[in-house]
Amino acid sequence: MERDAINLTLIHQWMTVSDAELLLLHAYNRFKKHEKYGGDIVNTLMKIEYGIFQRSSEEHMKARLDLIKSELI
């Protein structure tokens, strides 16, 4: 997951590695409840979400980060 976070910062140069890790951990926590369906569903969902993160605008990503950070408070 750390490698994916670093790669996200190469695409979104304004983003820190810790922000990218926070996005990926939040996605993983949302998807891990689907493990009960078996197979490699969580990895598949993470790959899809990672692709979405890669294509998302800076504005969208910053809004998502703000939302995640507000949930942590």
C-alpha positions, 0 to 999 in steps of 0.5 A: 500500500505504501508503494501505491501511496507514493505513486499517487503523489507522483500523479497528484504532486500537491499530495503528501504520502501521508494524505495518499495513505489516508485515502487508501486506508479509508478505502480499505476500511470501507471495502474490508467488510466485503471479504465475506464474499470470498475471492479477491474482492477487496483487492479488486475493489482497491484497484478500482478505487486506486484508478479513480484516485489517479483520474480524479481532479485535485479539487475532488481529491482535496474535498475527499481528504477534508471529509476523511479528516473531519471524520477522524476528529 
